């Protein structure tokens, strides 16, 4: 709020919501949105890392190539695009699939990037089991209690 205080010489920034630059010439909204997006990416990565750790698999995130890596290979891809108030894409966790097509492309734009999946790491889950195992990790990382979520009871009883 202090960053949006009145300025004797404001510069108008067209965000269709009438936000002005602060006295240093910066628009505080852009920085806050970027920080929030980065925090969401870290939370998504952290949830996958937590899931893998719970099953004895060490995993890491990389700042130069968003996603989650186990044994030097990418196991989860993520990316966010916010457009017209909706967030697109999100998180893709490789569970049990044919990884052959990844050998014909540069996964995520990185030549030679190896890709792995839960099954190859010794975790035998189907997609629904993986989703059910990941959900509590996501809730924890995002600080979501679910008290107002009608689906909460179904997941809590499972």
PEUR-V66676 format. One line per field, one symbol per residue. ss: DSSP state (H for helix, E for strand, - for the rest). psi: psi as a letter, one per 30 degrees, with the letter a starting at -180 (. if undefined). A space follows every 10 residues. Layout:
ss: ???
psi: ???
This chain:
ss: -HHH------ -E-------E -------HHH HHHHHHHHHH HHHHHHHHHH HHHH-----E E------EEE --EEEEEEEE EEE--EEEEE EEE------H HHHH--HHH- ----E---HH H-----HHHH HHHHHHHHHH HH-------- -HHHHHH-
psi: eefglkkfik kkkjggghkl lafggkjfee eeeeeeeeee eeeeeeeeee eeefggkkll lkffikakkk hglkfkklkk kkkhgkklcb kjkjdjljfe ffffljkggj kgkkkaleef ggjjkleeee eeeeeeeeee efhkfgfgjf feeeeef.
